[in-house]
């Protein structure tokens, strides 16, 4: 992995360009991934009676967005890659916002839950705090943020045309707690495998 980060515009632009160029192959390769554990982790933590208003942050081609909608929730997608936005709108029939993570413009106290599955790790660590605060303010009181990221040893850089930041649990938790979130629980994925074969860290947070 190349550790050079470049400026924020370069990081964001190149990563989104990668996804735009590979949108169809990405969709084909991930369409059948089983993330029911993650979806349940979010929904089980949300308080109140459904339907919930949910944001799928980094919705990609719309797989999970469609699942939330099929479950009866008001699901809104958000992605910075134009081709993903087009795919997600067509596949899910949901409203999808085209926004860059580094310049989010979200309504205040709007969402019951935010589903950030394999998305926030694309944010450079020095820009993570304002992104998390924007998510914090967009949640209703006691709202839930779910995140799942590939974890690592607090390194970041380029890998195959995409920028990624790979935090360990301690570092990741420090960012979230500083932003005002309270951790509810965490787990590693995929289920049923040795720790060495669980590259994904999933964490569930409540707005304090």
C-alpha positions, 0 to 999 in steps of 0.5 A, spaced: 500 500 500 502 506 498 502 511 504 502 517 500 496 521 501 496 527 497 491 533 498 484 531 500 481 533 493 486 528 490 484 523 495 476 523 494 477 524 486 481 518 485 477 514 489 470 516 486 473 515 479 475 508 481 468 506 483 465 510 477 470 506 472 469 499 476 461 500 478 458 494 474 464 489 476 463 492 483 456 491 483 457 484 480 462 482 485 458 484 491 451 483 490 450 477 493 454 478 499 451 477 506 450 483 511 444 481 514 448 481 521 450 488 520 443 490 518 440 487 524 445 490 528 443 497 526 435 495 526 436 492 533 439 498 536 434 503 533 429 505 539 422 507 537 417 504 533 418 502 525 418 504 520 425 508 521 428 513 517 435 511 515 441 513 511 445 508 507 452 512 507 456 510 501 450 506 498 454 503 492 449 500 487 443 500 492 443 493 495 442 494 502 438 500 500 433 496 497 433 491 503 431 497 508 426 499 503 423 492 502 423 491 510 418 497 510 423 503 512 424 510 509 431 509 506 435 514 503 442 513 500 448 517 499 454 516 495 459 520 491 460 516 485 455 518 480 454 511 477 453 508 483 448 513 485 444 512 478 444 504 479 442 505 486 436 509 484 434 504 479 435 498 483 432 500 489 427 506 487 429 510 493 431 517 494 439 517 493 443 523 494 450 524 490 454 527 495 462 527 497 463 524 504 468 530 505 463 535 503 457 532 506 450 537 507 445 533 511 439 535 515 439 536 522 436 531 527 433 527 521 435 520 521 433 514 526 439 510 524 445 511 519 448 505 516 456 506 514 457 499 511 464 499 508 464 506 507 468 511 512 474 507 511 475 511 505 475 518 509 483 520 511 484 520 518 485 528 519 478 529 515 474 524 520 472 528 525 468 533 521 465 527 517 463 524 524 460 530 527 456 531 521 453 524 521 452 526 529 448 532 528 444 529 522 441 523 527 435 524 531 436 524 539 438 517 541 439 515 534 444 510 531 450 509 527 453 503 525 459 502 521 463 496 518 470 498 516 477 493 515 481 494 521 489 494 521 494 498 525 493 505 524 495 506 517 492 509 511 494 510 503 493 507 496 491 500 495 488 498 488 486 505 486 482 507 492 484 510 498 483 507 505 485 508 512 485 502 517 484 503 524 485 498 530 479 498 535 482 503 540 483 508 535 477 508 531 473 508 538 477 514 540 474 518 534 467 516 535 467 518 542 470 524 541 465 526 536 460 524 542 457 517 540 457 512 545 459 505 543 453 499 544 457 493 542 462 491 536 464 485 533 469 482 527 466 479 521 465 474 518 462 470 523 465 463 525 472 464 523 478 465 527 481 472 528 486 472 523 480 471 518 476 476 520 478 483 517 472 487 518 470 491 525 463 492 526 461 497 531 454 500 533 454 507 536 448 511 539 448 519 539 449 521 546 
